[in-house]
Amino acid sequence: MTEQEKEVLLHQIELALDDIRPHLEVDGGDVAVVDLTDEMTVRVKWLGACENCSMSAMTMKAGVEQVVKNRLPQILAVEAVHDLHG
């Protein structure tokens, strides 16, 4: 994928995440896109209360991943990145 194609997809991913952000923000959390891989995997980082929430795995599968994949069928997976330094 070209850089321009990646930028367009990243913008579309942000728009999709905007649909679920209000639900995360109610509990003091958010999510940020870290990367979109060539394998069409979106890598995200939990922010705020979502970082240490015991429900974050369920929120990822039933919320974040579902919203992104429904809006952008070319995205194959969404995964949380817990350690950006290692």
C-alpha positions as CSV (number, residue, x, y, z in Angstrom):
1,M,0.0,0.0,0.0
2,T,1.3,3.5,-0.8
3,E,1.7,6.2,1.8
4,Q,-1.3,8.0,0.4
5,E,-3.5,4.9,0.6
6,K,-2.3,4.4,4.2
7,E,-3.1,8.0,5.1
8,V,-6.6,7.6,3.6
9,L,-7.2,4.4,5.5
10,L,-5.9,5.8,8.8
11,H,-8.4,8.7,8.4
12,Q,-11.2,6.3,7.8
13,I,-10.2,4.3,10.8
14,E,-10.3,7.4,13.0
15,L,-13.8,8.2,11.7
16,A,-14.9,4.6,12.6
17,L,-13.3,5.0,16.1
18,D,-15.2,8.2,16.6
19,D,-18.4,6.0,16.7
20,I,-17.2,4.2,19.8
21,R,-15.2,6.9,21.5
22,P,-18.2,8.4,23.4
23,H,-18.7,5.0,25.0
24,L,-15.0,4.8,26.1
25,E,-15.0,8.4,27.3
26,V,-17.9,7.8,29.6
27,D,-15.6,5.6,31.6
28,G,-12.6,7.9,31.4
29,G,-10.9,6.1,28.5
30,D,-10.0,6.4,24.9
31,V,-8.1,4.6,22.1
32,A,-5.3,5.9,19.8
33,V,-4.2,4.4,16.5
34,V,-0.5,3.6,16.6
35,D,0.0,1.9,13.2
36,L,-1.6,0.2,10.3
37,T,0.5,-2.7,9.1
38,D,0.9,-3.9,5.5
39,E,-1.0,-7.0,6.7
40,M,-4.0,-4.7,7.3
41,T,-3.8,-5.0,11.1
42,V,-4.7,-1.8,13.0
43,R,-2.5,-1.4,16.1
44,V,-4.0,0.7,18.9
45,K,-3.1,1.9,22.3
46,W,-5.6,2.2,25.2
47,L,-5.6,5.5,26.9
48,G,-6.8,6.7,30.3
49,A,-9.0,4.3,32.3
50,C,-8.9,1.8,29.4
51,E,-5.2,1.1,29.9
52,N,-5.7,-1.0,33.1
53,C,-9.4,-2.0,32.6
54,S,-10.1,-5.7,33.1
55,M,-12.8,-5.4,30.4
56,S,-10.5,-4.0,27.7
57,A,-10.1,-7.3,25.8
58,M,-13.9,-7.7,25.5
59,T,-14.2,-4.0,24.5
60,M,-11.6,-4.6,21.8
61,K,-13.4,-7.6,20.3
62,A,-17.0,-6.6,20.8
63,G,-16.5,-2.8,20.3
64,V,-13.4,-1.4,18.7
65,E,-12.5,-4.3,16.3
66,Q,-16.2,-4.8,15.3
67,V,-16.7,-1.1,14.5
68,V,-13.5,-0.8,12.5
69,K,-14.0,-4.1,10.5
70,N,-17.7,-3.3,9.8
71,R,-16.8,0.1,8.4
72,L,-13.6,-1.1,6.6
73,P,-13.9,-4.8,5.6
74,Q,-10.3,-4.7,4.2
75,I,-9.0,-4.4,7.8
76,L,-8.3,-8.0,9.0
77,A,-7.6,-7.4,12.7
78,V,-7.3,-4.8,15.4
79,E,-4.9,-5.4,18.3
80,A,-3.8,-3.5,21.4
81,V,-0.2,-2.5,21.8
82,H,0.8,-2.6,25.5
83,D,4.5,-1.8,25.3
84,L,5.7,0.6,22.7
85,H,9.3,0.5,23.9
86,G,9.9,-3.2,23.7
